[in-house]
Amino acid sequence: MTIDYVKESGILKALAHPVRLRIVEGLINHECNVDKITRALKIPQSTASQHLALLKNRGIVNLRKEGVKTCYRVVDPRIVELLKIISR
């Protein structure tokens, strides 16, 4: 098994921000849209969108269009395990 260290370090860097960690933690159990994220975290919509774009670009979350809303969810199962480890 060959590890792509550049890709994996990019994933870790994406998670190395408290807001992104909170977003990911919330999306593990509940698919939701930017509006719900901004209200839950009390952050501007533009900030949430920037964080979500970075998480999507790293393959951590994926999106699904629901009419005019975009719903996000965690798609990398390793992230679920990683959050379990750091929450111990």
N, C-alpha and C positions, 0 to 999 in steps of 0.2 A: 504494500500500500504506500503510495507516494502522496505526501502532504503538499498541497499548494500553500506554502507559507504566506505568500503575498495575499491571496484570497482570504485565508483564515485570519490574518492579522487585520485585514479590512473589516471583517465581521466584528472582531473584538473592539476595534476602534469605534465602530458604529455604536456599539453597546456601552462605550466608555463615557456616557453622558447621562446624568441623573434623569433628565426628562425622557430621553429615549428608553432608558431602563423602565421607567414607570409606564410609558406607552406600551412597550412590549409586554410587560407584566399584565396589563389590562387586556391586551389583545390575545393573550394565551387562552383566556377563558371566555372572552366575549368579542365576537366580531362587531365592529362599530365604525361609525363615520367620524369625520373630522369635527363636526359640531359637538358630538358627545365627548370627544377627547378634549376639546378646548374648554368645555364646561367643567369636566371632571378635574382637569389639571389647572384651570384658571390661567390659561395662556392664550395669547392671540392666535387667531386662525392661521395667519401666515407663518407663525413659528411652528405650530403643529404640522402644517403642510410641509415645511422644510425638513423637519425631523422624519416625517413619514416617507418623503421622497428618498432621503438617505437610506432609511431602513429597507425600502423597496429595492433600491439600486444594489444593495448588498445581498439581496435574496432572503432577507429575514422575514419580511411581510409581503403579502400579495394583496391585490385589490380586486373588487368585484363591483361592477356598476349596477346600481339599483335605481332605475329612473335617472333623476338628476343627482342622486347621492352616490358617493363612492364609499364602499365598505371595505375595511381593512381587517386582515387576520394574519397571525403568525403561521408561516408555512414550513419553517425549518425546525424539525423535531429536536435537533440538538440544542436549540435555544431554550426549549422547555426544560431540558435536563440541566442546562447551565444555570438558569434562574433558580431551579431547585437547589443546586449546589451553593450558590451564593446567598440564598436566603436561610441557610442553616445557621 
